[in-house]
Amino acid sequence: MILSSAQVARYHEQGYLLAPGYFSGEQIDLLRRAAKEDRGLDEHSFSRSDGEGGAVRLSLWNHPGDSLYGMFARSASLVHSAEALLGGEVYHYHSKMIMKDARVGGAWAWHQDYGYWYQNAVLFPLLTSVFIAVDRATRANGCLQVIPRSHELGRLDHVLTGEQAGADPARVAAVLTRLPLEHIEMEPGDALFFHPNLLHRSDQNTSEDPRWSMICCYNAARNDPYADSHHPRYTPLEIVPDEAILAAGLLRFSDAGEAFLDPTRDASTRNLER
């Protein structure tokens, strides 16, 4: 399910593209079961205060291996779609599982991913993120909100909000007088591709329903960072056929010998994204 030329054009026009049913029910059911039964994922999660009395829990890793999570990030359809958006070879910048749990999942402030990644010695905003809905995402449980065409603004200044870095609130308020706000409600298996300069946020989850999501981030190979950071420099990506997702079964992260990013050892992760 590689993105078409029309979909790529819409992505560049709006700064994002929603692809309904990108992953099959069988694939996403397997991912949900694996993630929610995975003690390693839970034990390596950490929280970020939202400055509103809530906190978001997430686990993050840099290199995709042979686990089910790695098969999603390395799947041919996903990687080739990222290549179509970025115009050439890509590599895996990092992935994360966002665990916005029922009644306690915190908010994310308005931000641009490149507002953070700029600090990681990445010269150009030649990256893309793919938000994969593991649970149904609604306004009630804190679905993603975006400002279409805000990627045309370029990189904005970011300031701390709680333990998160958010875009300059005064500028965002001005942007919202000229551009619309969209709530991206999603069904499990839907995929949202979005530009690193797209302004986006989410509300706290005050509902009875969890809103978990897996986000795979890719950088263009030609955009190799000029210095080391807590996310990797260019690392060739071994692409697997889409069938590898189901073939992986319930092979979890720790079972495959992969490593989570440890926020206690990486001071640069204080303002982690989304």
C-alpha positions in Angstrom: 0.0 0.0 0.0 2.6 2.6 -1.2 1.3 6.1 -1.3 0.2 7.3 -4.8 1.5 10.4 -6.5 -1.8 12.2 -5.7 -1.5 11.3 -2.0 2.1 12.5 -2.0 1.0 15.8 -3.6 -1.7 16.2 -0.9 0.8 15.6 1.8 3.1 18.3 0.6 0.2 20.7 0.1 -1.4 20.2 3.6 1.6 19.0 5.6 -0.1 15.7 6.4 -2.0 12.7 4.9 -4.5 10.4 6.5 -4.4 6.9 5.0 -7.5 5.0 6.3 -7.1 1.2 6.7 -3.4 1.3 5.9 -2.8 -1.8 8.1 -5.2 -4.7 8.2 -7.3 -5.6 11.2 -5.2 -8.8 11.7 -2.0 -6.8 11.6 -3.2 -4.1 14.0 -4.8 -6.6 16.4 -1.5 -8.4 16.7 0.3 -5.1 17.4 -2.2 -4.1 20.1 -2.0 -7.5 21.8 1.8 -7.5 21.7 2.1 -4.0 23.0 -0.4 -4.3 25.8 1.0 -7.7 27.0 4.6 -6.6 26.7 6.1 -6.2 30.2 9.4 -4.9 28.6 7.6 -2.1 26.9 5.8 -1.2 30.1 8.9 -1.4 32.2 10.9 0.9 29.9 8.2 3.5 29.6 8.6 7.0 31.1 6.4 10.0 31.5 6.4 13.6 30.5 4.4 16.2 32.4 2.1 18.3 30.3 2.0 21.3 32.5 -1.8 20.8 33.0 -1.7 18.3 35.8 -1.4 15.2 33.5 1.4 13.2 32.0 2.0 11.2 28.8 3.7 7.8 29.0 5.8 6.5 26.2 8.6 4.0 25.3 11.1 4.9 22.6 13.8 3.0 20.6 16.2 4.0 17.9 16.9 0.9 15.8 14.2 -1.5 14.5 15.2 -5.1 14.8 13.3 -8.4 14.4 10.5 -7.8 16.8 6.9 -7.2 15.7 7.5 -3.5 16.2 10.6 -3.7 14.0 8.6 -5.5 11.3 6.1 -2.6 11.1 8.9 0.0 10.9 10.8 -2.0 8.3 7.8 -3.1 6.2 8.1 -2.4 2.5 4.9 -0.4 2.2 5.7 2.0 5.0 9.4 2.5 4.1 8.6 3.0 0.4 5.9 5.5 1.2 8.3 7.5 3.4 10.7 7.4 0.4 8.0 8.7 -1.9 7.4 11.6 0.5 11.0 12.5 1.0 12.2 11.8 -2.5 14.8 9.1 -2.0 16.4 6.6 0.4 15.3 6.9 4.1 16.6 5.4 7.3 14.8 4.8 10.6 15.3 7.8 12.9 13.4 6.3 15.8 10.0 4.7 16.8 7.9 5.1 19.9 4.8 3.7 21.5 2.6 6.5 23.0 0.5 5.1 25.9 -2.3 7.6 26.4 -4.2 5.6 29.0 -7.9 5.9 29.9 -8.6 8.8 32.3 -4.9 9.6 33.0 -3.3 10.1 29.6 -1.8 13.6 29.4 -1.9 16.3 26.7 0.8 17.4 24.3 1.4 21.1 23.7 1.4 22.6 20.2 4.8 21.7 18.7 6.7 20.8 15.5 8.9 17.7 15.6 11.6 19.7 13.8 11.5 22.1 16.7 13.2 19.3 18.6 15.1 17.5 15.8 16.8 20.7 14.8 18.8 20.5 18.1 20.0 17.0 17.0 22.2 18.4 14.2 19.7 17.6 11.5 20.2 20.3 8.9 17.0 20.1 6.7 13.4 19.2 7.7 13.6 16.1 5.4 11.9 13.8 7.8 8.5 12.3 8.1 6.5 10.6 10.9 3.9 7.9 10.6 1.3 7.8 13.4 -0.3 4.3 13.5 -3.5 4.1 15.4 -3.4 1.1 17.8 -6.6 2.0 19.5 -9.5 4.1 18.1 -8.6 7.8 18.4 -11.4 10.3 19.1 -11.8 13.8 20.4 -12.8 12.3 23.8 -9.6 10.2 24.3 -7.2 12.9 23.0 -6.8 12.4 19.2 -4.2 14.3 17.4 -5.0 17.9 16.3 -3.2 19.5 13.4 -3.1 22.9 11.7 -3.1 22.2 7.9 -0.5 24.1 5.9 1.4 25.1 9.1 4.5 23.3 7.7 4.8 26.4 5.4 5.7 28.5 8.4 9.1 27.0 8.8 10.6 26.1 12.2 9.2 28.1 15.1 10.8 28.8 18.4 9.9 26.3 21.2 9.7 27.0 24.9 9.1 24.6 27.9 5.6 23.7 29.0 5.8 21.4 32.0 8.4 18.9 30.8 7.5 19.4 27.1 8.9 21.9 24.6 6.0 23.6 22.9 5.9 26.1 20.0 5.7 29.9 20.9 2.1 30.2 22.2 1.7 33.8 21.0 2.7 32.8 17.4 0.5 29.7 17.5 -2.5 31.9 18.6 -1.8 34.2 15.6 -1.5 31.2 13.3 -4.9 29.9 14.4 -6.6 33.2 13.3 -5.5 32.4 9.7 -5.4 28.7 9.4 -8.0 26.1 10.6 -7.6 23.4 13.3 -8.4 19.8 12.4 -9.1 16.9 14.8 -7.8 13.7 13.3 -10.0 10.9 14.5 -8.7 7.5 13.5 -9.7 3.9 13.5 -7.2 1.1 14.5 -4.9 0.5 11.5 -5.2 4.0 10.0 -1.9 5.8 9.4 -1.2 9.5 9.5 1.9 10.7 7.7 3.0 14.2 8.7 5.7 16.8 7.9 8.2 17.6 10.7 7.1 21.3 10.6 3.4 20.6 10.9 2.0 22.1 14.1 0.2 19.4 16.1 -1.0 18.7 19.7 -3.4 16.5 21.6 -5.7 16.9 24.6 -5.7 14.9 27.8 -7.6 11.6 27.7 -10.5 12.1 30.1 -12.5 9.1 28.7 -12.8 5.5 29.6 -11.0 4.4 26.4 -7.2 4.2 25.9 -5.5 5.9 23.0 -2.3 4.0 22.2 -0.4 4.7 19.0 2.9 3.7 17.5 4.9 6.3 15.7 7.7 5.5 13.2 10.0 8.4 12.2 12.2 8.4 9.1 15.0 10.7 8.0 16.3 11.1 4.4 19.6 9.4 4.0 21.0 12.5 2.3 20.0 14.5 5.5 22.5 12.6 7.7 23.0 14.7 10.9 26.4 16.4 11.1 27.0 15.4 14.8 25.9 12.6 17.1 22.8 12.9 19.3 20.4 10.5 21.1 18.8 9.6 17.8 21.0 7.8 15.1 22.9 9.1 12.2 22.4 7.4 8.8 22.0 3.7 9.3 21.1 1.5 6.3 17.6 0.2 6.7 16.9 -3.5 5.9 13.4 -3.5 4.4 11.2 -6.6 4.9 8.1 -7.6 2.9 4.8 -6.7 4.5 4.1 -10.3 5.2 6.9 -10.2 7.8 4.5 -8.4 10.2 2.2 -11.4 10.7 5.1 -13.8 10.4 6.7 -12.1 13.4 3.8 -13.1 15.6 4.1 -12.0 19.2 7.9 -11.5 19.0 8.3 -8.6 21.4 11.0 -6.1 21.8 13.0 -7.7 24.6 12.6 -11.1 23.1 14.4 -9.9 19.9 17.4 -8.5 21.8 16.6 -4.8 21.0 17.3 -1.9 23.2 15.0 0.9 24.4 16.3 4.5 24.8 17.0 5.1 28.5 15.9 8.7 29.4 17.9 8.5 32.7 21.1 8.2 30.7 20.3 10.6 27.9 20.0 14.2 29.2 19.0 15.3 25.7 15.7 13.4 26.0 14.2 15.8 28.5 12.0 17.4 25.8 11.0 14.3 23.9 8.5 14.7 21.2 4.8 14.0 21.1 
